[in-house]
Amino acid sequence: MNKINILDLSKEELTQIIKPSFRAKQIYQWIYQKYVNSFDEMKNIPKELKEELNQNFFLDPLSIIKIEQSLDGSKKYLFALKDGQTVESVLLPMKQEKVDEEGKLVHHTKYTICISSQVGCKIGCAFCLTGKDGFKRNLSAGEITAQILMIKRDNQIAENRRVNIVYMGMGEPLDNLDNVSKSVRIFSDIDGLCISTRRQTISTSGLSSQIEKLGKMDLGVLLAISLHAVDDELRQKLMPINKAYNIESIINAVKAFPIDARKRVMFEYLVMKGVNDDQKSAKKLVKLLHGIKSKVNLIYFNPHHGSEFARPSEKDVVAFQQYLVDHGVLCTIRQSKGLDISAACGQLKDKEQNNVNA
């Protein structure tokens, strides 16, 4: 009999299988709050139940192949799946631990973890390394949640220390909506990792019909749109998906998306030298976002081997930001992290494959 990845099960599903039901809750807590590596470590679970769990389930869908650590504290993880495929995740320290003059803790280190939802990607963006290798398969809900679990365990991030989750790694999250939405619910379970849906951001290349489906689920997650261009002509060159989902359809879907009154829709804008970094583009972007409670996140293109695109100048990016701010659009420049490691999506996987094939 094939064993089941227990991380694929929600607490409610586990309760239907494990009796009495309070045992399912205990197992859930051992996995997500105490980070156990095996069922045998679950001390208050009867021996007979441990044997049953070992016979029917496994809880190690991923294994760490490689970790690269940046001078800025960022960590890039390359994980192997059970079938030999690999995916990447990134741990980003956003705010360092702070203590006052008396040595009292003011706040803990704040982390964002960027996770993958697919092996490879169908979208085929011209600037992205992930899609170069084609699409292999979707990740299961358990393979998605395991990325957070293993990174928290590896970095000894206490179970009560919340992290921000961004579905912005390998793959298009909305092309795997069933498993992504299930992982959102598993992450937020009070007896599990207890990461509020308001701390979870789903980034999409703009599958407008799927944005509508996600909106109807009303999960409470934040939405990020990978826009990268302000007209269909350029966006179609950069992102072939624009043929099926043009900018107008994306904007219409975003306007209908339910967002917490305190939050905004994020528009990710990857700035590439001589491509989309000019003031004309900034002007078009202001017009495009009129009437949307939005925030624009400008991202410096992170160069990789074989890319036709280049990193823009700081002067041009700052000027782009200033134009948006001057015209009432909230805009930040993402501070690049991990430039000294393989931080961009697909880089570490590509490096490992090239090393293997060399």
N, C-alpha and C positions, 0 to 999 in steps of 0.2 A: 504494500500500500504506500502511495506517495504521501510524504509528510506535508503538512500545511504550514506556511509561514504564519506564525501566530500574530505577527505585527500587521498582517492583512485584516485582522478582525477588530471591529469596534468593540467596546466594552459590552454593548447590548448583544452583539453576535456571540461573544464569548460566554455571556450569561446563558444563552440558549443551549450551549454545548456542555458547559461545566456546571455540575450540580453538587451541593447547594450553591445558589447564586452568589453568596458572599465570598465563596472561594474564587470566583472569577474576578471580583473586585480586588482581592488580595494579590492574585497573580498579576493583574494589571498594574498595581502599585509597585510590585517587585520589579517589573520590567521598566516602567517609565519613571519611577521616582527613586529607585535604588540601583538602577542600571546593572542588574545582574547579567552575567554572561551565560548562565545555564539554569535550567529548572532545578537542579540539585542544590543551588544556593538559596532557594526559597525556604527559609527556616520554619515558617509556621504552616507549611503545606504538607499534608500527610504523605507518607512514603508511597502509598498506593496511587495517589493522584500524581505524584511526581513521575512514577513509572508510566502512567497513562499519558502524561504530557510528553515525555521522551519518546514514546512509541508513536504518537500522532502528530507532533508539532516540532518545529525548529524556530529559534529566535535569532539566528545569525545570517540574515540574507545578504549582508555585505561583509567584505573584509578589506582592510586598508592595505593598499599596494604601496603607496608612496605619499609622503607629506613634504611640501615645500613651505618654508617659513620665511617671510619677508622681514626686513629690518624694522618695518613699521608695525610688526606683530601679526599681520595677516597670515593665514595659513590656507594653503590649497591642498585639498584631499583628492586623491584618486582612489576610487573604490572598485573592487571586483565584485561582480554579481555571481550567483550560483552557476550560471550558464557560461561564464568566462567573459561576458561583456563588461565594459567599464564605464563609470560615470564620475563626474567631478562635483565637488562642493567647495565652498569657500567660507572660512570663518573670518569676520571682519570686526576687530575691536574698534568701536565707534567713539567711546569715551573711556578714558583710563580711570582706574580706581583712584579716589581722592581721599586724603586724610587731612584733618586740621592740624593746627600747631600743637595740640595736646595729644595727637596721635589717634584721635577718634575718627572712625570711618564716616565720611560725608556721603559718599555713594560708591557702589560697586562698579567694576568694569561693565560697560554696556556693550553687548554684542549684537551684530546682525549676521545671520547665516544664510547664504545663498545656496539654494538646492536645485537639483535637476529633476525633471519629470519624465524624460524620455532618454533612451539610448540613441544618440544621433538626433536628427531633426529633418522634417519634411520641407521646411519653409525656404531654405536655400538662400539666405541673405548674403549679398556679395561681400560684406565686410566680416562675416562670422566664420570662424574655423570649424565650429561644431558640425555645420551642415555639409562640409566638404566630404565627409566620410559617409554621407547618406543616412537614411533612417533605418534603424534596426528593430526597435520595438518600444512599446510603452513600459514605463515602470509601474509596478503594482503599488497600491496604497502603502503596503508594508515596506517596500523598497524605498519609497519616498520618506516615510517617517523614520526609517532606520538611519538616514543621513544625519538628522538632527540628534537622534539618540546617541549615535557613536561619537559625534563631535562633542556633545556635552560630556560624555563619559571620558573621552580622551583628554579633554581640557579641564576635567574636574570642576565643571560648572554645576554648582549645587542645584538640586531639583527645584528649589524655590526661587532660583534666580531666573527670571524670565529673559528670553531672547526675542529679537525680531526675526521673522522668517520672510525671505523673499524668494518666490518661485521665479528665479531669473537665471538659473543655470542652464544646463544642456536641455534642449527640447522646447517645444511650444506647449505650455501648461494647458491651454484651452483645447488642444488637440487630444488631450488625455483627461477630459473634464471629470469623468466618473471617478477615476482614481485620485485625482487632485482634490476634488471636493470631499471625498471620503477622508483623505489625509488631513484636510483642514479640520474636520470634526474630531478626528483622533487626537490631533495636536491640542485641541481646546478642551478635551475632556477633563473635568475637575479631578478625577482620580488618576489621570495620566500626567502628561507634561504641563497641562493647565496653561497653555499659551493662548491668550485671548485672540479671537479672530481679528480684532482691531490691530493686533501686532503682526498680522499676516498679510502680505502683499502679493497679489498674483499679477505677474507681468505678461502681457500678450503682444504679439506682433500685429494684432488688429483683426482677429477673426470675429467680425461684428455679430454674426448669428450666434456664436458661442458666448460673446459678451452678454447678449440678451438672455441666453439660458442661465448663465452664471448669476445675472441680476435677479432672475425669477426665483433662484434658490435662496436668495436673501441671507447669505451666510454671515454677512457683516465684515467681510474682508475688504481690504483696500485694493484699488485697481491701478495698475500702471500700464500705460500704452507706449510701446516702442514705436515712436513716430519717425524720427530721423530725417524727415523731409517735409516740405510744406506744399508741395504740389505733386500731382499724380505722376507726372512725367519722370521726375527724379526718383520718387519713391518706388516706382515700378522697376527702375534700373537697380536700385539698391535692394529692394524687397519684392521678388516676383509675386508674392501673395497679394500684392496690391491690385493685380488683375482681377482677382475674385472679390477682394474687399478693399474698395477704394477709400480715400480719406473721408469723403462725405458720409459713407455708410458707417465708418468708425465713429465719427463725431456724433452722428445721430444715435448710435448705440450708447455712447458715453453719456449723452444728455439724459437718457432714460435709466441709467444705472443708479441703484439706490446707494447713497453714500451718507455716512454719519455726518450730521450737521457741522461737527467740529473738524471734519476731514476734507481732503481735496483729492481729485483725480490727478495722479502723477503722469506727466508726459515726459518720457525719456527721449533725449535728443543727443545722439552720438555725433559729436562734432568732428568733421574730417576736413583737413586742409584743402582749400580750393574747391570743395564740393558743396558744403552747406554752411559755411562759417561767415557769410557776408551779411551786411546790414539789410540787403534786400530780402534775404530769407527771414531775418528777425522781424521785419515789418509784416511779412506774410503770416508769420506765426502768431503775432499779436491779433491780427484780423481773424485767423482761423479759430482761436480760442475764445473769442468774444462771447460772453454769456455763460461760460463754463467756469465753475469753481475749481480752478486748476492750479497746479504747481509744475513748473518746468525744471527738469533736472538736466543740466548740460554735462555731458560726459566726454572727456578727452578720449579720442580713439587710442586704443592700446595696441601699438604695432605688433605684428607677428610675422613669422617667416612666410614669405611668398605673397604677402598682401600688397595690393595695388594702392592702398590708401595710406595717408601719412597723418601724424599727429599735428593738430593745429597749433598756432602760436598762442601763448597766454594772452597777448595783447588783443587778438581777434576774439577769443572766447570771452574775455572780460567786457569788450565792447558790445558783443552780442547780448550778454547778460544785462548790461546797463540799459540798452535800448528797451528790453522787455520790462525791466523794473520801472523805467521812466514812463512807460505806457500802461502801468497798472497790473502787470503780470508778475506774480510771485515767482522768483527764479533763483535757483542755487547752482553753483558749480560743484559737481562731485569731485572731492579731492581724490586723486588717483591713489590707489593702494596696490601694493604687490607688484610694482613695476620691475622689481629685481627678481621676481619669480614668475612662473607661468600662470598669471592670475586671470587672464581673459578666458572665456569659455572655450574649451577644447584644446587649450595650449598644452597642458600637462599630458593629456591623453595622446595628443599628436607627438609630443616629445618622446613619450615612452614607446609608441609604435615605431617611430623612426629609429629609436635606439635598438629596438628588437629586430627591425628589418635591416638595419645597417650591416 
